[in-house]
């Protein structure tokens, strides 16, 4: 995940500070040395690092901080505030034109994920803002670029305007906007061509489209995995096109995150969205404050709540609450809940959004394999409708039959049924306002279920290593 290394280094530096009662100027300098190294290792622009460290140091060494009742908390607060400011301070939303449609130009180098991001943005506008977008295929050079956009449009049920690859992109953009006006579309997203590098031909074409389309927004799509190069690309595009914002893609990949911390400072233009996954709904608005909190291990409850609101069916949630109170929660509901939870993303990422959980013992060892969900589903689907609705009738002979039907070991079937019963019990308590069950889940060390899960996984890994050594 992006920021993982940076997050670990910064949190370690913050934790050292937390353990101190009173702090001195020397303590602040030591912490800032670690912060500087962490940022440089994350591929943050060295000028940005220098300015950040200088600002935090000056604010932290002030008398009102060192002499305060909780100086360590004050310093951490300053780091959080400056990290937020570094990424833009406040969230920057999409600007709309006074007269419909609002035109958005998508620009960037080839391979950054521009076409897919255009589809994701159209989906976001329709789903989250109740808009009526149209996609315009103006990349006539990359093989299959037009077909790719049309396929995305079909999947999302969003219209795509195209004129093939023998017409100039400027004309395609013009006709696309005219078509959008005819169909009363309120947003036009133009997918433009990219190159493997910035050249004069590309920029001339983009400048011509800009002059004709008069876009309200010009979004530069940047691959976060290119690190410091992403900042250089952003700077070049901004100089020639005066971009209005940046969309960072592949932020879920093996990236150090330095681009996200540098782009705003270098270009003066905000990061508006981040792409974190291949799915067409994997586009999130960029909130500097929330990202800073995540990096420093303070959680991100607002994003977690928004994800839950977006991915959980309200009517189903009410039905589930009713079933829990009546103690009629069954395996059909269990699978339903699992599907909705999976829609929110990897469980380990969701847990890190809970304040304090980022540093929970054993959390870094938890990696939930999506295949586990498929196996659990196979077990449930091997049950008869009666068994799914009445889990209490699952005798050993029935369990053996289910194990054979699902192709899973009997021990795994027993474990899943036990897990179901524990989940049902805990959720039943929570629905009645009793949160004691949460202590068992999130308890410290190996006492909590998360800790036990981590320990079990570590034991399995060690056994596997020993087995492999014996084979060698």
Wavefront OBJ file of the C-alpha trace (Angstrom):
o trace
v 0.000 0.000 0.000
v 1.042 3.578 -0.647
v 2.567 5.437 2.315
v 3.128 2.189 4.245
v 6.882 2.683 4.719
v 6.471 6.417 5.339
v 3.624 5.779 7.760
v 5.657 3.257 9.779
v 8.695 5.579 10.023
v 6.658 8.649 10.989
v 4.572 6.715 13.519
v 7.755 5.342 15.120
v 9.100 8.900 15.450
v 5.758 10.106 16.890
v 5.584 7.214 19.367
v 9.056 8.075 20.716
v 7.802 11.595 21.305
v 4.567 10.376 22.962
v 6.505 8.416 25.568
v 8.267 11.540 26.807
v 6.763 13.742 29.510
v 8.673 16.959 29.029
v 10.540 17.473 25.770
v 13.546 19.593 24.920
v 14.757 21.325 21.793
v 17.185 18.412 21.319
v 14.231 15.937 21.357
v 12.491 17.938 18.628
v 15.685 18.010 16.524
v 16.121 14.237 16.894
v 12.513 13.624 15.831
v 12.873 15.950 12.836
v 15.985 14.049 11.686
v 13.881 10.878 11.547
v 11.018 12.714 9.831
v 13.429 14.117 7.207
v 14.827 10.634 6.460
v 11.327 9.134 6.295
v 10.165 11.751 3.779
v 13.267 11.458 1.601
v 12.971 7.656 1.559
v 9.320 8.082 0.475
v 10.651 9.958 -2.591
v 9.314 13.350 -1.504
v 10.966 16.264 -3.358
v 14.033 17.361 -1.331
v 13.048 21.074 -1.481
v 9.606 20.181 -0.131
v 11.207 18.128 2.670
v 13.564 20.970 3.592
v 10.713 23.492 3.837
v 8.465 21.071 5.767
v 11.134 20.218 8.351
v 12.000 23.902 8.788
v 8.349 24.919 9.372
v 7.604 22.075 11.824
v 10.857 22.707 13.740
v 10.196 26.443 14.090
v 6.655 25.858 15.328
v 7.645 23.023 17.694
v 10.554 24.790 19.385
v 8.356 27.749 20.363
v 8.055 28.410 24.103
v 4.261 27.860 24.166
v 4.827 24.275 22.936
v 7.824 23.185 25.046
v 6.343 24.715 28.210
v 2.801 23.366 27.650
v 1.218 20.610 29.772
v 1.411 18.054 26.939
v 4.280 19.152 24.674
v 4.529 15.804 22.818
v 0.857 15.996 21.817
v 1.367 19.585 20.673
v 4.292 18.571 18.444
v 2.308 15.681 16.928
v -0.570 18.108 16.299
v 1.845 20.457 14.495
v 3.194 17.601 12.322
v -0.388 16.616 11.447
v -1.334 20.213 10.564
v 1.764 20.782 8.415
v 1.365 17.423 6.655
v -2.224 18.420 5.852
v -1.069 21.836 4.588
v 1.633 20.149 2.472
v -1.056 18.165 0.621
v -3.292 21.170 0.049
v -5.030 21.913 3.338
v -8.649 21.525 2.321
v -10.362 19.197 -0.121
v -10.628 20.648 -3.625
v -13.941 19.806 -5.317
v -14.873 19.679 -9.013
v -15.757 23.100 -10.410
v -18.876 23.409 -12.582
v -19.433 25.734 -15.538
v -22.066 28.509 -15.254
v -23.762 27.017 -18.292
v -24.159 23.260 -18.905
v -22.339 21.114 -19.866
v -19.215 21.330 -17.706
v -16.259 20.147 -19.798
v -13.415 18.145 -18.200
v -10.224 17.384 -20.149
v -8.242 14.317 -19.090
v -4.542 14.642 -19.927
v -1.391 12.697 -19.097
v 1.276 10.344 -20.349
v 0.453 7.000 -21.929
v 0.177 4.211 -19.347
v -0.959 6.361 -16.434
v -4.485 4.903 -16.600
v -6.134 7.931 -18.200
v -8.895 6.120 -20.122
v -9.921 3.959 -17.157
v -9.827 7.021 -14.876
v -12.113 8.906 -17.295
v -14.630 6.071 -16.850
v -14.182 6.062 -13.072
v -14.763 9.820 -12.939
v -17.940 9.542 -15.044
v -19.149 6.787 -12.712
v -18.335 8.920 -9.643
v -20.250 11.923 -11.019
v -23.313 9.827 -11.772
v -23.253 7.749 -8.606
v -22.203 10.349 -6.025
v -23.442 13.623 -7.508
v -26.450 12.421 -9.524
v -24.997 13.889 -12.752
v -25.539 12.873 -16.400
v -22.034 12.561 -17.884
v -20.919 11.741 -21.419
v -17.501 10.351 -22.356
v -15.735 11.570 -25.506
v -13.123 9.331 -27.185
v -10.510 11.782 -28.515
v -7.475 9.474 -28.334
v -7.136 8.417 -31.967
v -3.530 7.175 -31.751
v -3.301 4.444 -29.131
v -4.527 1.138 -30.569
v -7.893 0.118 -29.067
v -8.168 3.301 -26.945
v -11.581 4.103 -28.461
v -12.807 0.507 -28.022
v -11.562 0.506 -24.418
v -13.558 3.644 -23.606
v -16.643 2.260 -25.375
v -16.378 -0.981 -23.371
v -16.125 1.015 -20.136
v -19.163 3.076 -21.207
v -21.166 -0.117 -21.842
v -20.223 -1.534 -18.436
v -21.325 1.666 -16.706
v -24.273 2.396 -19.011
v -22.788 5.835 -19.761
v -22.814 7.123 -23.387
v -19.522 7.387 -25.271
v -19.175 9.738 -28.251
v -16.662 8.640 -30.887
v -15.960 9.317 -34.567
v -13.295 6.667 -35.182
v -9.574 7.312 -35.594
v -9.576 9.134 -38.951
v -10.997 12.434 -37.624
v -8.957 15.069 -35.781
v -9.253 15.017 -31.952
v -10.203 18.727 -32.005
v -13.237 17.991 -34.230
v -14.178 14.971 -32.084
v -14.131 17.175 -28.960
v -16.238 19.862 -30.665
v -18.861 17.416 -31.993
v -18.899 15.573 -28.653
v -19.781 18.760 -26.758
v -22.521 19.546 -29.317
v -23.953 16.033 -28.879
v -23.910 16.397 -25.090
v -25.883 19.645 -25.379
v -28.471 17.924 -27.593
v -28.892 15.119 -25.059
v -28.935 17.535 -22.094
v -25.835 16.004 -20.535
v -24.394 18.138 -17.739
v -20.786 16.829 -17.877
v -18.494 16.035 -20.810
v -15.293 14.104 -20.068
v -12.782 14.195 -22.951
v -10.259 11.350 -23.012
v -7.258 12.807 -24.856
v -4.167 11.106 -26.283
v -1.021 10.513 -24.288
v 2.574 9.806 -25.256
v 5.376 7.871 -23.621
v 7.032 11.238 -23.035
v 6.120 14.915 -23.361
v 6.614 16.261 -26.902
v 5.667 19.310 -28.952
v 3.094 17.468 -31.119
v 1.185 16.224 -28.075
v 1.140 19.624 -26.404
v 0.035 21.430 -29.585
v -2.909 19.053 -29.934
v -3.905 19.415 -26.285
v -3.615 23.206 -26.487
v -5.878 23.205 -29.559
v -8.508 21.051 -27.783
v -8.321 23.329 -24.768
v -8.828 26.468 -26.916
v -11.912 24.997 -28.590
v -13.514 23.060 -25.704
v -12.860 25.759 -23.086
v -12.787 23.163 -20.263
v -13.689 24.122 -16.702
v -11.288 21.474 -15.407
v -8.101 20.014 -16.878
v -7.197 16.939 -14.853
v -3.694 15.546 -15.146
v -3.707 11.787 -14.561
v -0.442 10.695 -12.938
v 0.801 7.215 -12.047
v 1.814 7.414 -8.362
v 4.214 4.504 -8.858
v 6.533 6.687 -10.972
v 7.548 8.511 -7.784
v 9.518 11.723 -8.257
v 9.032 11.542 -12.049
v 5.319 12.087 -11.439
v 6.150 15.511 -9.986
v 8.303 16.411 -13.015
v 5.478 15.352 -15.373
v 2.969 17.416 -13.387
v 5.250 20.446 -13.516
v 5.678 20.189 -17.324
v 1.970 19.742 -18.062
v 1.089 22.583 -15.714
v 3.527 24.978 -17.405
v 2.050 24.331 -20.841
v -1.649 23.692 -20.133
v -2.287 25.351 -16.750
v -3.950 22.237 -15.311
v -6.609 22.679 -12.620
v -5.997 19.491 -10.673
v -4.305 16.093 -10.451
v -5.687 12.565 -10.218
v -3.190 10.086 -8.747
v -3.658 6.515 -9.975
v -2.278 3.227 -8.611
v -2.073 4.610 -5.078
v -2.855 1.078 -3.889
v 0.299 -0.267 -5.553
v 3.814 -0.690 -4.215
v 4.482 3.041 -4.118
v 6.242 5.201 -1.558
v 3.677 8.003 -1.817
v 6.186 10.824 -2.320
v 4.315 12.162 -5.370
v 1.188 12.878 -3.320
v 3.237 14.882 -0.827
v 5.182 16.824 -3.466
v 2.787 17.650 -6.324
v 0.793 20.322 -4.509
v 3.919 22.183 -3.333
v 5.697 22.002 -6.689
v 2.774 22.832 -9.010
v 0.454 24.749 -6.695
v -2.385 22.606 -8.097
v -4.493 20.321 -5.886
v -4.829 16.552 -5.965
v -8.550 16.093 -6.549
v -8.930 12.301 -6.678
v -6.978 9.111 -6.078
v -7.437 5.800 -7.878
v -7.003 2.800 -5.600
v -7.875 -0.348 -7.513
v -8.927 -1.684 -10.902
v -12.693 -1.568 -10.370
v -14.630 1.265 -11.990
v -15.845 2.512 -8.599
v -12.297 2.676 -7.190
v -11.942 6.462 -7.295
v -11.956 8.542 -4.110
v -11.978 12.306 -3.536
v -8.656 13.378 -2.003
v -8.931 14.804 1.515
v -5.532 16.131 2.712
v -6.575 16.110 6.379
v -7.805 12.518 6.259
v -4.703 11.339 4.383
v -2.447 13.024 6.963
v -4.366 11.264 9.756
v -3.969 7.922 8.007
v -0.232 8.425 7.481
v 0.247 9.273 11.175
v -1.844 6.266 12.280
v -4.719 8.356 13.640
v -7.342 6.543 11.539
v -9.893 7.926 9.127
v -13.390 7.405 10.498
v -15.046 9.870 8.091
v -13.935 7.913 5.014
v -14.907 4.653 6.724
v -18.415 5.985 7.457
v -18.770 7.279 3.881
v -17.672 3.910 2.491
v -20.217 2.144 4.681
v -23.000 4.524 3.627
v -22.113 4.058 -0.037
v -21.631 0.293 -0.056
v -24.243 -0.822 2.458
v -27.867 -1.070 1.388
v -29.894 0.947 3.916
v -32.984 -1.237 3.616
v -30.923 -4.410 4.027
v -29.193 -2.873 7.060
v -32.581 -2.213 8.708
v -33.719 -5.759 7.952
v -30.447 -7.081 9.391
v -30.871 -5.079 12.606
v -34.394 -6.435 12.979
v -33.190 -10.008 12.425
v -30.409 -9.579 14.972
v -32.826 -8.313 17.601
v -35.180 -11.206 16.881
v -32.200 -13.608 16.871
v -33.197 -14.862 13.397
v -29.879 -14.030 11.674
v -29.033 -16.974 9.375
v -26.369 -18.100 6.865
v -28.047 -16.275 3.968
v -27.636 -13.025 5.954
v -24.061 -13.986 6.879
v -23.043 -14.263 3.204
v -24.946 -11.046 2.399
v -22.986 -9.155 5.080
v -19.717 -10.624 3.836
v -20.406 -9.457 0.261
v -21.196 -5.927 1.413
v -18.064 -5.812 3.571
v -15.931 -7.023 0.636
v -17.315 -4.167 -1.487
v -15.701 -1.707 0.938
v -12.228 -3.045 0.163
v -9.613 -5.236 1.912
v -10.448 -5.787 5.600
v -6.911 -4.905 6.725
v -7.258 -1.465 5.051
v -10.667 -0.882 6.642
v -9.314 -1.736 10.108
v -6.501 0.818 9.710
v -9.132 3.554 9.309
v -10.286 2.965 12.890
v -8.415 5.395 15.205
v -5.746 3.555 17.204
v -6.005 0.359 15.148
v -3.068 1.238 12.913
v -0.686 0.424 15.797
v -2.703 -2.532 17.154
v -0.479 -5.551 17.889
v -0.689 -8.154 15.131
v -2.578 -5.963 12.637
v 0.381 -5.804 10.253
v 0.295 -9.627 10.075
v -3.352 -9.776 9.005
v -3.833 -10.371 5.302
v -7.317 -11.582 4.475
v -7.225 -13.719 1.335
v -10.267 -12.986 -0.912
v -10.277 -16.723 -1.704
v -11.307 -17.389 1.907
v -14.623 -15.637 1.232
v -15.177 -17.774 -1.868
v -14.499 -20.937 0.158
v -16.927 -19.872 2.879
v -19.546 -19.171 0.221
v -18.979 -22.646 -1.232
v -19.654 -24.150 2.199
v -22.884 -22.169 2.642
v -24.088 -22.955 -0.895
v -23.581 -26.670 -0.174
v -26.202 -26.416 2.578
v -29.886 -27.019 1.908
v -32.200 -23.964 2.132
v -33.492 -25.376 5.424
v -29.958 -25.660 6.878
v -29.095 -22.084 5.845
v -32.204 -20.752 7.561
v -31.866 -22.985 10.652
v -28.147 -23.331 11.525
v -29.039 -25.114 14.783
v -29.928 -28.318 12.858
v -26.375 -28.729 11.515
v -25.484 -32.119 13.031
v -22.126 -33.822 12.414
v -23.566 -36.027 9.644
v -24.949 -32.927 7.876
v -21.591 -31.184 8.282
v -19.770 -34.142 6.697
v -22.160 -33.995 3.733
v -21.587 -30.211 3.390
v -17.801 -30.757 3.517
v -18.026 -33.298 0.672
v -20.336 -31.034 -1.363
v -18.086 -27.970 -1.024
v -14.794 -29.847 -1.377
v -13.571 -28.416 1.930
v -12.202 -30.296 5.000
v -14.698 -31.032 7.800
v -12.495 -29.009 10.202
v -12.931 -25.939 7.989
v -16.729 -26.399 7.930
v -16.795 -26.694 11.734
v -14.593 -23.620 12.078
v -16.846 -21.549 9.812
v -19.994 -22.578 11.709
v -18.275 -21.645 14.975
v -17.237 -18.289 13.470
v -20.822 -17.701 12.342
v -22.186 -18.395 15.839
v -19.634 -16.032 17.448
v -20.402 -13.267 14.914
v -24.118 -13.726 15.465
v -23.682 -13.516 19.232
v -21.497 -10.388 19.050
v -23.762 -8.589 16.562
v -26.799 -9.486 18.663
v -25.154 -7.807 21.683
v -24.228 -4.727 19.636
v -27.764 -4.383 18.231
v -28.990 -4.142 21.835
v -26.403 -1.463 22.660
v -23.987 -3.803 24.468
v -20.479 -3.278 23.091
v -18.620 -5.665 25.434
v -18.166 -8.027 22.517
v -15.976 -5.423 20.852
v -13.402 -5.808 23.631
v -12.950 -9.429 22.615
v -12.471 -8.420 18.989
v -10.169 -5.451 19.473
v -8.541 -6.388 22.794
v -4.825 -5.774 23.135
v -2.126 -8.265 22.215
v -3.115 -11.874 21.615
v -6.182 -11.487 23.864
v -8.285 -10.002 21.072
v -9.497 -12.059 18.121
v -7.435 -9.927 15.733
v -4.350 -10.691 17.770
v -5.184 -14.406 17.758
v -5.738 -14.341 14.004
v -2.319 -12.747 13.553
v -0.654 -15.234 15.906
v -2.266 -18.207 14.119
v -1.078 -16.891 10.761
v 2.462 -16.417 12.123
v 2.487 -19.976 13.532
v 1.315 -21.344 10.144
v 4.035 -19.373 8.314
v 6.746 -20.680 10.687
v 5.527 -24.284 10.267
v 5.603 -23.886 6.486
v 9.150 -22.450 6.624
v 10.373 -25.373 8.785
v 8.685 -27.868 6.439
v 10.376 -26.301 3.388
v 13.768 -26.350 5.146
v 13.362 -30.079 5.911
v 12.535 -30.745 2.237
v 15.724 -28.958 1.146
l 1 2 3 4 5 6 7 8 9 10 11 12 13 14 15 16 17 18 19 20 21 22 23 24 25 26 27 28 29 30 31 32 33 34 35 36 37 38 39 40 41 42 43 44 45 46 47 48 49 50 51 52 53 54 55 56 57 58 59 60 61 62 63 64 65 66 67 68 69 70 71 72 73 74 75 76 77 78 79 80 81 82 83 84 85 86 87 88 89 90 91 92 93 94 95 96 97 98 99 100 101 102 103 104 105 106 107 108 109 110 111 112 113 114 115 116 117 118 119 120 121 122 123 124 125 126 127 128 129 130 131 132 133 134 135 136 137 138 139 140 141 142 143 144 145 146 147 148 149 150 151 152 153 154 155 156 157 158 159 160 161 162 163 164 165 166 167 168 169 170 171 172 173 174 175 176 177 178 179 180 181 182 183 184 185 186 187 188 189 190 191 192 193 194 195 196 197 198 199 200 201 202 203 204 205 206 207 208 209 210 211 212 213 214 215 216 217 218 219 220 221 222 223 224 225 226 227 228 229 230 231 232 233 234 235 236 237 238 239 240 241 242 243 244 245 246 247 248 249 250 251 252 253 254 255 256 257 258 259 260 261 262 263 264 265 266 267 268 269 270 271 272 273 274 275 276 277 278 279 280 281 282 283 284 285 286 287 288 289 290 291 292 293 294 295 296 297 298 299 300 301 302 303 304 305 306 307 308 309 310 311 312 313 314 315 316 317 318 319 320 321 322 323 324 325 326 327 328 329 330 331 332 333 334 335 336 337 338 339 340 341 342 343 344 345 346 347 348 349 350 351 352 353 354 355 356 357 358 359 360 361 362 363 364 365 366 367 368 369 370 371 372 373 374 375 376 377 378 379 380 381 382 383 384 385 386 387 388 389 390 391 392 393 394 395 396 397 398 399 400 401 402 403 404 405 406 407 408 409 410 411 412 413 414 415 416 417 418 419 420 421 422 423 424 425 426 427 428 429 430 431 432 433 434 435 436 437 438 439 440 441 442 443 444 445 446 447 448 449 450 451 452 453 454 455 456 457 458 459 460 461 462 463 464 465 466 467 468 469 470 471 472
